[in-house]
Amino acid sequence: MTSTPHILISGAGIAGPALAVLLNRNGFNTTIVERSTSIRIEGQQIDLVGPGIQAARFMGVEQAIRKRIVHDDGMRVVDENDKDIGRFPVSNSVNSPVREIEILRGDMADAFYQASKDETEYIFGDSITGLTGKDDRVTVKLTSGAERDFDLVVGADGLGSRTRELAFGKPKEGYVRSLKGYIGTFTIPWAPQDETWSRFHLAAGRNVLIRPDKARKQSGVYLCRINDNETDEIVGLPQAEQKALLKKIFSGMGWEVPRILDHIDASETFYLLRTARVKMDSWSTDKGRVVVLGDAGYAPSGVTGLGTTAALVGAYMLAGCLTTYRGDIKAALAAYERDMRPFINKAQVLLPGVPDVANPQTEAGTTALRLAVKTSSFALSTGVLTAATWLFTPLLFIGNKLGIVKAVFGGSAGEEKLRVYEKMRGIEESVDGKVVR
Ligand SMILES: Cc1cc2nc3c(=O)[nH]c(=O)nc-3n(C[C@H](O)[C@H](O)[C@H](O)COP(=O)(O)OP(=O)(O)OC[C@H]3O[C@@H](n4cnc5c(N)ncnc54)[C@H](O)[C@@H]3O)c2cc1C
């Protein structure tokens, strides 16, 4: 290993630049190679909870993120005529499921890019095509034809990671475990009927969500669908064909859907998210030259709302381990695996029936779910049901669907959250003055 280790990170999403921020501060050289020609600003609201906020604080990016928080007043679940089925206001109550940080993904990506760009070498419009071990270093080939040596390669290139495939191969069952669904997201211009509440339209086989942006100039929309065969087909299509297919699948719906579909073709913010988890037995190669981070290694899936939190905690842990075990990358990666695994095991747990229960395919199923939503909303408004008991209502399934899983983190996984905090403190103390913050 060189005296100042040089680390190549593949992917300038959230996890990659977040890792670079901490490595730069702790005496590493960093290069990020990103397939796109610039930072990708697509994507709608993403959540950050407990340990993820803590990690952002250590990275010095928390305030930049807080400045760009998206505020809405809560969520209305509505029928075809925009009439309330249930209404769930945002609350600052400790047990409220609607709290903490929600921010547009592009704003989050930009915050980490700004915090890392002065010290990190960014290579846009390029990607890794080959990895070859050479003594204790790794030779990397890029599509541009360039060939360079690094001490470690970090695959932070998302759910469909190419780095993962190059370094770990393609096992028969694959590393990506489908949850049978996908979500088409994009923004549409603000209209007079838009409001400061998010509106969720629940229909058989197709759910649609509209969320206001911070400036009230546009709204983020989500076209949600569960269908295993369709998912495999649509994720591999070019974007224009994805849009055409979504128009076909969501046609014939009432409410705001015709207006939404009118804007899909012209949308420059369109992104199709696959609802899937990534499961790997090990996150680093035997020789310790390649490691995966964030969605590439352990995507918990969009239905948990924990992807960004997992990515930031992972970046913190990996930077902490590389700093603590400076000079011994294999030991650092073993520690990363040991310390991060329990957190991911919790983050990837789905409640029984998720995501199917929130996505009924029949009219009868939809009627039953609407009734459950109505009952929960009434009980909450009259105080019969406290927010904490959301955990026991079918509404949680909708919450899960929308990524509102903070209630889970305040509850069953709370212990794990504290353990992660302790671990973070442990890393800081163990490096004697060279704290990872
Ligand atoms: C454009 C986009 C929009 C998204 N929108 C949402 C959303 O609305 N809601 C939500 O919950 N989650 C969304 N996500 C996923 C979310 O960002 C992640 O689940 C989470 O933040 C963890 O981030 P990550 O950095 O691990 O992965 P990602 O955020 O997916 O970042 C991966 C990065 O790697 C780059 N990349 C991919 N392949 C290569 C390659 N071969 N070589 C080099 N670079 C490569 C990608 O362009 C991207 O910049 C989106 C992801 C992307 C890329």
The ligand as a Gaussian input file, in Angstrom:
#p B3LYP/6-31G(d) Opt

LIG

0 1
 C      -31.152000       8.978000     -10.586000
 C      -31.623000       8.319000      -9.308000
 C      -32.863000       8.666000      -8.762000
 C      -33.306000       8.063000      -7.584000
 N      -34.521000       8.430000      -7.066000
 C      -34.950000       7.896000      -5.902000
 C      -36.211000       8.281000      -5.329000
 O      -36.951000       9.101000      -5.880000
 N      -36.589000       7.701000      -4.157000
 C      -35.792000       6.778000      -3.524000
 O      -36.170000       6.278000      -2.460000
 N      -34.595000       6.400000      -4.042000
 C      -34.154000       6.928000      -5.207000
 N      -32.940000       6.541000      -5.738000
 C      -32.123000       5.558000      -4.993000
 C      -31.427000       6.223000      -3.800000
 O      -30.620000       7.294000      -4.239000
 C      -30.569000       5.182000      -3.089000
 O      -31.407000       4.109000      -2.683000
 C      -29.865000       5.646000      -1.814000
 O      -29.755000       7.033000      -1.700000
 C      -28.457000       5.009000      -1.728000
 O      -27.616000       5.681000      -2.651000
 P      -26.372000       5.047000      -3.411000
 O      -25.365000       6.141000      -3.529000
 O      -25.965000       3.765000      -2.809000
 O      -26.938000       4.684000      -4.880000
 P      -27.479000       5.650000      -6.012000
 O      -28.100000       6.853000      -5.456000
 O      -28.296000       4.789000      -6.903000
 O      -26.155000       6.138000      -6.798000
 C      -25.418000       5.309000      -7.655000
 C      -24.577000       6.174000      -8.590000
 O      -23.739000       5.319000      -9.368000
 C      -23.782000       5.715000     -10.730000
 N      -23.470000       4.557000     -11.554000
 C      -24.277000       3.521000     -11.888000
 N      -23.603000       2.637000     -12.634000
 C      -22.340000       3.110000     -12.771000
 C      -21.172000       2.627000     -13.418000
 N      -21.165000       1.468000     -14.089000
 N      -20.043000       3.370000     -13.344000
 C      -20.025000       4.555000     -12.665000
 N      -21.110000       5.061000     -12.038000
 C      -22.246000       4.340000     -12.087000
 C      -25.202000       6.240000     -10.902000
 O      -25.301000       7.083000     -12.032000
 C      -25.404000       6.988000      -9.586000
 O      -24.901000       8.292000      -9.663000
 C      -32.481000       7.089000      -6.932000
 C      -31.241000       6.738000      -7.492000
 C      -30.809000       7.343000      -8.669000
 C      -29.458000       6.955000      -9.272000

